[in-house]
């Protein structure tokens, strides 16, 4: 995974989240995933958000895995979601855990 972000200042925690997500999805053959990124405390540039959305789509668009992600801030910024979904991923950002779970159940 590091190759996608090489040369960009992306926090190691974020790479760890993706690494664990990929391992878990493969291990348990998951079709619906909730990522809780609400405790991550750092700013992500727009370019990094683009790269993250692109990366999510490259990993998951073929498997049609539904991914809900709790935001790491209260700001409503859907850029990563837009990039990922425009490239074929089923990915949505949420501020509320209950809303995210309900979306995953649909």
C-alpha distance (Angstrom), angle and dihedral (degrees) to the residues before:
residue distance angle dihedral
X1 . . .
X2 3.75 . .
X3 3.80 90.0 .
X4 3.80 91.7 69.8
X5 3.80 91.0 54.1
X6 3.80 98.6 34.5
X7 3.76 110.7 134.9
X8 3.80 92.1 18.2
X9 3.78 124.7 100.9
X10 3.80 99.3 -118.3
X11 3.76 116.0 156.1
X12 3.82 115.8 -109.5
X13 3.80 89.8 -126.7
X14 3.79 89.7 64.8
X15 3.79 92.7 51.2
X16 3.81 88.9 48.8
X17 3.81 90.6 53.1
X18 3.81 91.3 53.0
X19 3.79 91.8 45.5
X20 3.81 92.7 52.3
X21 3.79 91.3 44.1
X22 3.79 93.3 53.8
X23 3.83 92.0 46.4
X24 3.80 92.7 48.7
X25 3.80 95.3 46.2
X26 3.80 91.0 51.4
X27 3.80 95.2 42.4
X28 3.81 96.7 49.5
X29 3.80 99.5 26.5
X30 3.82 90.6 -123.8
X31 3.78 122.6 -168.8
X32 3.83 97.8 -178.4
X33 3.79 124.8 41.8
X34 3.80 134.8 -177.1
X35 3.80 116.0 -158.3
X36 3.79 115.2 -164.6
X37 3.80 104.8 -155.8
X38 3.80 92.6 154.0
X39 3.83 93.4 110.9
X40 3.80 95.4 52.6
X41 3.79 106.6 109.8
X42 3.79 112.6 -161.8
X43 3.76 140.3 87.0
X44 3.78 120.6 -104.0
X45 3.79 118.9 -154.4
X46 3.79 121.2 -129.2
X47 3.79 90.1 -109.0
X48 3.80 90.3 53.5
X49 3.82 90.3 47.8
X50 3.79 88.0 53.0
X51 3.81 92.2 50.2
X52 3.82 91.6 47.1
X53 3.81 92.4 50.5
X54 3.79 90.5 47.1
X55 3.79 91.0 48.8
X56 3.81 93.0 49.5
X57 3.79 89.9 53.2
X58 3.80 93.1 48.6
X59 3.80 91.5 53.0
X60 3.78 102.0 40.3
X61 3.82 112.6 21.6
X62 3.80 94.0 88.4
X63 3.81 93.9 49.7
X64 3.83 93.7 46.6
X65 3.79 90.2 -137.3
X66 3.80 112.6 172.2
X67 3.82 110.0 -130.6
X68 3.80 125.4 -170.0
X69 3.79 116.9 -173.6
X70 3.81 127.5 -165.6
X71 3.80 107.5 -138.4
X72 3.78 123.0 -114.1
X73 3.81 90.0 -134.1
X74 3.78 139.6 29.3
X75 3.79 90.4 -114.5
X76 3.78 114.3 111.9
X77 3.78 101.5 -130.9
X78 3.79 113.6 151.7
X79 3.81 98.4 176.6
X80 3.83 94.9 112.3
X81 3.81 89.9 46.6
X82 3.80 92.2 49.6
X83 3.81 92.7 50.0
X84 3.81 92.9 47.2
X85 3.81 95.6 46.2
X86 3.82 93.7 43.5
X87 3.78 86.8 57.8
X88 3.80 94.7 50.0
X89 3.81 105.7 -90.6
X90 3.80 121.9 131.5
X91 3.81 96.3 -132.8
X92 3.80 132.7 143.5
X93 3.81 134.4 177.2
X94 3.80 121.9 -138.0
X95 3.80 139.6 -177.6
X96 3.81 92.9 -161.5
X97 3.82 122.4 62.4
X98 3.81 94.1 -153.7
X99 3.82 91.4 54.1
X100 3.80 90.2 48.8
X101 3.80 92.3 51.7
X102 3.80 91.9 47.6
X103 3.82 90.0 51.1
X104 3.79 90.3 50.9
X105 3.80 90.4 52.7
X106 3.83 93.5 54.2
